[in-house]
Amino acid sequence: MPPAYTASQKAAIAQFVSFTQVDKASAAREYSLVYKRFYLDAPKYSPDSDGAYLEVPDYARFYLAAQQHALSYERFYSNGQNTAHATTHDSSLNQVFDKYQDAPKESPNKIGPTGTMKFFGDIGVDLEGISMLIASEIVQSPSMGEMEREGFVKGWSALGSPAPPTASADTTTKMKAAIGARQKEIASPTPAGRDAFKRVYRHTFAVGREPGQKAVGLSSATEFWRVLFGPSGTPWTSAGTPWLDWWIAFLEQHHRKTVNKDLWNQTLTFAQKCLADESLDWWDEESAWPGVVDEFVEFVKSEKRGATDGAMEIG
């Protein structure tokens, strides 16, 4: 949108200020955003009393689009909260997103690896730790090192309390705090912590695949498991049983294949059951586990466990 607005554009912005109660600067930015997203979809003609069609003025079309835009955020905040708050946060988050874009003209709704790494650095993300996977899940990264505008805005908006929506993580300082809080939540043995970890774990499979592939390479999968099931995540180890080390060693020796989605998801379920009862008494050969998991259980029982007393043989 050019710096100088036409009379109809100024009227549209004034309508938006009246509708949302945001300041003029935010309204001008929202005008540009809504204009691009909804302008072409807004009705250009309206039936008059005689059944003929009259052209709807530009500001009226924008007003209708602004309503659609604001109502979408009202639904997002679930309880009919003041949509002006949502619009303001959307504007703030879009500004943050724009700051890190690699090629704003060529890809206006995408941040590439360079911008993503800079953003992660600014919010205190450890590129070798679970916080990177947490951040990727929050913004729903389509692939490792990339972010898209929609996921970025929705993800950080959702981290705030819906009442009031001003608590949303709409600055890098708030985002850094939100990452720390999510990491602590994941480390806690609570239902909320387990749910948060499961979301991060499952999204890691999506970002861990190479473009065009349906599975994750074994070497990549093992690196992700070391992070997810390591000290900063949910450790997969128990007294006398280094489950994660045994699992990875077994796969590297006997599997040597890619890890598909089913095996990835079932590994988490298996790990949780092992931590709940390391005796493996719950194991049932008739259950629908992936074949490699069945083989691993036999490996543990025959080669890693002691005789009848159930003692562990480490190594």
Secondary structure, 3 states (H helix, E strand, C coil): CCCCCCHHHHHHHHHHHHHHCCCHHHHHHHHHHHHHHHHHHCCCEEECCCCCEEECCHHHHHHHHHHHHHHHHHHHCCCCCCHHHHHHHHHHHHHHHHHCCCCCCCCCCEECHHHHHHHHHHCCCCCCCHHHHHHHHHCCCCCCCCEEHHHHHHHHHHCCCCCCHHHCCCCHHHHHHHHHHHHHHHHCCCHHHHHHHHHHHHHHHHHHCCCCCCCECHHHHHHHHHHHCCCCCCCCCECCECHHHHHHHHHHHHHCCCECHHHHHHHHHHHHHHHHCCCCCCCCCCCCCCHHHHHHHHHHHHHHECCCCCCECCC
